[in-house]
Amino acid sequence: MSNSPLNEAKDNNGNINSFISTLWNRGFIVQEGKLNYVDILKLASEGKVPSCFGNNTNAPYAILTLPPAPNQDPSEGQKPPKDYDPDNPNNYPANINVILPGATFKLRPDEAIVLIGRTPPPAYYFSFRSYLGLTENKFEKDYSDAITTGNDYTGFYHMIFASLGDSLSNAGIWTANTPQGSDGSPFNSSTIIISSADKGVNQQVRDALGVAGYSSQIMNDDNIPMELVNMGLEKGKDTLLFVMRAQLWAQESIGDAYIKNVHKFFKVLRITPKIPFANQNPWPIPTLKIRETDTTEYKVVPNVVDDLDHLREEIIKKYSSPQYKHIDLATDKWSLEGYQAILQDVNALGDNSDALYLKTNNFQLASDDDFVIIYGINHEQTGKAILGQASFYGAELDNGVVGAFNTVEFSNSAAELFPDGYENAKYYYVFKMARKIVKDSIVAIPYSTGNPLGSAYGVDNNEDAFIGFRTYQDKETKVGPDLYDIIWDKAILFTKKKKFK
């Protein structure tokens, strides 16, 4: 490794060119795609996306964009594929643009996507995963509450955005520093990701990579299960997405430089057989890692019922006054996991099996004096997470506008609400989200109207909002904790009574 904090994906030894040449010689068409940093709040502010899909405001994202397949019409903003004949009546319809041109793409069952590059710099978390993006509307079903798109030419679709298996994360990804997923630092390290639906094309890609000098010990599979995805380029076939995400950089400036220039750190290739495979050898549906363990927070945290009641009472005593009323917000599961979302035909909002997602019911801030107190168990202290996070969302766009990594930023923050020296206080956190900044531990809620960054970067008063919670990677299982292994996070809304406004 270079001593530089960041190393771009450069083809100094000609490996990438050798890989591409080998594929061409073996009967494949190779086209270059791109891994792109995405600011979803910016796109929503510009009216370019219909939703922010429950974005984590503290976590940057990158998405893959692909060129059209051979003999596929380009979508608006795309260059045509290799050897494209616009007058060919047998061309396949263009992809539907959602997020960016080429971000929601179709694949033939015998195609593959290969990413060759370097993993992010040190962070609490990073991952890569393919998703079912848009799927065709079902016969005579009402999609008035769904995100829909399409026309007679492309077909009519709705958004599913459901993960197709466990993610490739820093906990287990194969890299030069962690060959075959061994112990070590997986950051800023060479890696290869092969996304495919067919075992045969996967093996041919691996063989070509080996010829080009790449080690199989850094190759990772991102498998697409054909049983859950309607593969193909024809009208009505499913579209896919591919997402990279990261959480809480060790050095923010280095992390930001990486993610905002992530296209420099990965070479992305779309690989298509010139002659379609006569026989398919599909991957099975990936078996998901088990979330549930025998270690629950009910067992880990002593006296938890009384302590949570005590914490709630102390919060109310601290913040209540004759001018305010308080409302305990209800917490529940936020979204379905990918497979279930596909079968239930609902939007999973880009779920990730490395996290557990919870949310409160909707509420409104009626004035600038209203605020929310967020509290609960510090899941990192119990071992059920490496990281916990809470964000403030607008309900209309599912736009996360501000948040906090409560396990890091507000560790031991509830101690003042327990008796001095109380040993179990370490298991709890508490913080405030409000418009006004005073001496308390506060996360400021930005406005939508007049926001210099754009309207989707904030939520105004008298608009539906909610608090979303993410709990990342049980330390034992290395995936998101089970829904019932943790004690759910809580929130209380304090709203000023009308006669005092």
N, C-alpha and C positions, 0 to 999 in steps of 0.2 A: 504493500500500500504506500501511496505517496504521503508525505508529511502534510500536504495541503488538507484543510478541513473538508474540502469537497473535491471529488474527482469526477469529471465528466466522462460519459461513455464515448471514448474515442477508439477508433479502429487502428490503433498504432501497429498492430501485428498483422493486419489484413484479415483477421478472423471473420469479421462480418461479411466482407466482400467474398471470401472463400465460401462461406455458408450460402450466400445468395447464388453464387456461380454453380455450386453443387446442386442446388435445388432446380435451377434453370436446366441444367444438363440432365436432370432426372425427370423432367417433364412437368415442372411446376411453374406457374406464373407468380412472381413476387412483386408486391406493391408496398410502398411505404406509407404507414400511418403515423400517428403522433399521440403522445401523452400530453395532455393540456391541463395547466392550472385553471381552475374554474372558480370565479367569485359568483355564486348563485344569487346573492343579494343584489349585486350589480345587474345581472341579467333580468331579475324580476323587476327591479326599479325601471329598467328600460323597456319593460313589457315584452321581453323576448322569451320568457318562460311563464307558464300558468301557475307555478307553485315553486316553493323552495324545498319541498319534499322533506320537511322536518330537519333541515340542515343543523349541524352542530356549529354554532357561531364561533366556538373556540378552536375548531379543527379544520384545517385546510383540506381541500379535495382536489384531485386531478381525475380527469376522465379521458378515455381513449377515443380518438376519432379515426375512422377507417375510410379509405377511398372506396368507391363502388366496386362491386365484384365485376369480373369480366362479363360483358354483355348485359350490364345493368345500367339503366339511365342514372346520371348524376342528379342529386338533389340540388336545390338552390344553394349556391355558395360553394359547391364542390367542383373539382376538376373531373373530367370524364375518366373512366378506367383505361387501362392499356388497350390499344387496338380497337377503340370504341367506334362503332358505326351508328351514327344517330338515325339513320334511315332503316335500320334493321327492324322489321316488324316483330321480331321475336325477342327484342330486348326486354329484360325484366323491369318492373316499375321501380322508380327511385325510392330510396328510404325516406321515411317521414322525419323531418328535422325536429328534434326536441333537444333543448339545451344548446347544442352546437351542431353545425352541419357534419354528418357522419358519426355523431355520438350514439344514435340509436340505429344500429346496423343489422342487416340480415346476414346469415352465413349459410352456405351450402353445408350439408352434413359432413362432407369430406374436406372442408377447409380447416385451416389452423391460423391462429394469431400467435406471434412470438414476440416477446419483449426481452431485449438484451440490454442490461445496463447496471446501474448502481442503486442500491437501496438508500433510503434517507439517512441523514446524519442522526446522531443520538436523540431519542425521544422516548416518552413513556410507551408509545405504541405506534405502529404503522401496519397497514395491510393492503392486500390486493384481492379483488374478487369480481367475477362476471355475474351478471344479473339478467333475468328475463325483464325486458323493458316494456314494450308495447305488445299487446296481444289483440287479436281480432275480436270485435264485439260478438257476443253469443246471440243466437237466434231469439228475437223478440224479447230481449232483456232490457230493462230500463237502466241506462247509465247516466241519468241526469245528475247524480251526485259524484260522478267520477271525472277524471281528467280524460277527455276524449279528443280525437283528432282523426284526420283522414278524409278521403273523398272517393268517388267512384273509380278513379285511376289507381290509387294506392290500396284501397280497402279502408274500412272504418275500424278504428282501434281505440283501446283505452289503456291507461297506464297501470302496470302491475309493480314494476320496480322491485322484484323479489330476488333475493340471493339464491344461487344455485348450488350451495354447499358451504362448508366452512371456509373461512378466509385463509389466505397465506399471510401470516403475520410474523412479527419479529420473534414470536414464541414458536419457532420451529421451521422458519423458511430456510431453504438450502442456499447458502452463499459461499463465497471463497473463504470467508472467515468462519463459517459454520457449515462445513461440508456434510452433506447428508443430514442436515439439521442438528449437528452435534453442538455441544456447548461452545460458547464464545460470543463475540460481539457481532450481531448481524447488521450493524449499521455501516453505511458508506462502504458497502462491499459488493463485489460483482455477483450478479444473479441472472438467471434466465427463467422466464415464465412461458409455458406453452399452454395456450387455451384451445381446446379442441373438443369435439363431440365423438370422434372416431379413434379407436385404438390404433388403427392402421396408419392414419396420417400422423398421429403422434409419434409412432415408431420411426416413420420415414424422416420426420423432422429431427428426431433425436440422432438418427444415423448421420444426417447431413451436418448437424452440429458437431458430432464427434469427428467427422472428416475435417471440419474447419478448425479443430484443435480445442474445442470446448470440453470441459470435464462434465461428465454426467452427475458429478457430486454437487453441482450448483443448479441443476435443472429441476424445476418445479412444475407440477401439473395443475392446471385450473380446468377441471373437467366439466363439460356441459352435458347434462343428462338428456338424451333425445326423448326419453319417455315423458319428460316434463316440458319440453320445448319443441314447438312445431318448426323444425329447421327447413330452410330453403329460401329461395329468392322470389318466389311467386307472390302474386297479390294475396294478401291475407295471412302470409307466414309471419311467425313471431319475429320481433326485433330484440336485440341484445344490447346491454350496456356493460362497460368495464370500468370499475372505480378503484382508485387508490385514495387512501385517507391516512392522516397522521394526527397524533395527539400530543401536545405539550412538549415542545422542543427543549432539549437541554440548554441550548444557546439559541435564543429566538432569532437573532440576526442571521445565523448560519442556516437555521431551518427555513426561514422565509426566503433566503437566497436560493435554496434548493427547490422548494415547491413552486415558486414563481418562475423558475427556469427549468422545470422538470423535463421539458422536451429535450434539453441538452444532456440529460442523464440516462435516457432510454432511447434505444432504436426500436421502433415498432414495425413489424412486417406482417402483411396479409399474404397468406400462402394458399394458392388455389391450384389443384391438379388441372392440367390442360384437358385431360380426358377424365370425366367423372368416374369415381370408383364404381365398379360393377356391383360390389358387395359391401355392405356396411358391417362394421364391428363396433357397435356403440359401447360407450362407457356405461356401467350401471349407475343407478342413482346413488350419489355419494352417501355413505353412512355418516351421519353427523356425530360429533363428539358428544358424550353424555354430559349434560350440565349438572345434574343432581349429584350431590355427595351426601355422606353421612354427617358432615359437619355443617350445621346450620347456625345462623346467628342467634336463634333461640337458645341454643346450647352454649354458645361462646360467651354471650353477654349476660352476666349475672343480674338478677333483679330488674330485667328489662321492662316489664309491664309498669312497675312502680316508677322507675326512672323516667320513662317516656311521659307518663302522666305528670310527674314532677316538672319535667322540662317544659311541657305545654303550659302548665299553670304558671311557671315563672315567666315565660314569654308573655303570657296574657297580662300578668301583673306589671311587667316592665313597660309594655306598650299601650295598655288600655288607659282610657281616660273617659270622662263624661262626653267628650267630643267624638269618640270613635265607637264603632261596633266592629266586632270581629266575626269572621266566617271561616270555619275549618273546611278547607278544600279537600275533596275526595281524590285519592290517588288510585289509579287502576293501570292495567296493562295498556300500553300505547298501541303497538302494532303486532300483527301476526308475523311469525317466522316465515321465511321464504317459501318453503314447500307448501305450508298450509295456506298461505296467501294465494298461491297459484291455484290450488284446488278450490278455495273459496271465492276466487275471482275478485280479489280486493287488492288495493294498493298497500304494499308493505313499506313504502317510503324509503327504499334503499336500506333495508334491514341488514344487520351484520351479526352473525352468530357469536362474535366476540363480545357482544354487549347485551345487557338486558335493558329494555326500554319501558319506562313508566311515565305517566303524565297525570296532571290534575284535571279536574273538570274545568270548563271554561268559566272565566270571570271577566270583569271589566274594572279598570281604574276609573273611578268617576271624577277624580280631580287630581291635581298635582300633590295633594297631601296624602293620598292613599299609598299603601305600601304592602309588601308581602314579606313575611318571615318564613324562611325555609329552614327546616331542621330535620334531624334524624340520626341514624346510625352512620358512623364513619366506616364504610365497608372495607377500606384498606386496613384499618386497625383489626378487623375481625378475620382478615385473610380471604374475604370473599371477592376482593377486587384489587387490581393494581391502581385503579383510578376511578373516581366518582365525579360526576359533573351534573350541574343543573343549569337550565337555560330558560329565558323568557321568550315566549313565542306569540306571534300574531296568529289567530285561528284561521283567518281567511286565506292567507298564503302559506301557512305552516312555516313561517319565517322566523328562525332563531336570531334574535337581535343582540342579545347580551347573555353572558353566562359566567360561571365560575367552576373551576375544578375544586370542589369543596373539600375533597380529601387532602389536597395539597395547600390550598390558599386559606382554608379555615379549620385546619387541624387543631383540635383541643379548644375550639372557640366557644364551646358551651360550658367551660369550666367555671366561669363566673356565676352561672346559674345553679350550680350545685354547692354544697357546703365546702369550705376550704379543705383542700387535701383529699377530696373524695376520689378514690382510686378509679372508679368506673367512668369518671367524667371524660376520660380519653376516648371512649367509644362513641362520643356524640359530637355533633357540629351544629352550629346555628349561624345564619347570616341573613342580611336584609337586602331586598331589592326595592328601590324607590326612585322617585324622580329627583328628590333633593338629597344632596350629600351633606351629612353632618358627621359627628364623631364616631358613630357606630360603624361596624363592619358592613359596608354598603356596596352593592353593585348598582350602578346608575342605569336606569331604563331610558333609552333614547326615544325621541319622538319620531314619527313618520313625517308629519308636515314640517316643511322647512329644513329637513335633514340635508346637510350639504353633500353627503355621500349618495343619497337617493332615498326614495320613499320606503323601500323595502328594508332599509336599515333600522327602522324604528316602528313603534306601535303607538298610536295616539290614545288619549283618554276616550272612554265610551266606545271602545272597540273590543271585541271578544279576544281574549288572550288565555294562555295557559302556561304552566310550568312543566317542562319536560326534563326527565331524569335519565341519565345513562350510567350504567355500572359496568365497567370494563374488566373482563378476564379474571375469573376466579383463580387465585394463585395455585390451587390444586389441579384444576382441570384445564387451565389455559384457554378457556372459552368463557362466554358470559355466564354469570351465575344463574342457577335455576330460579324461577319466579318465586318459589316458596322456600328457598334456602336463605333468602335475605328478608330483613324487615324493611318494608317499603318506606321510602322517604315521604316527608310530610310538608305541608305548607298551610299557613294561616294568612288570610287577607284581612287587613285592617283598613276600613273605609270610613271617612269622616262623615258624620251625620249631617244631613242637609241644612239643618238650622245653624250649624257652625261653619258652613262654607262661606 
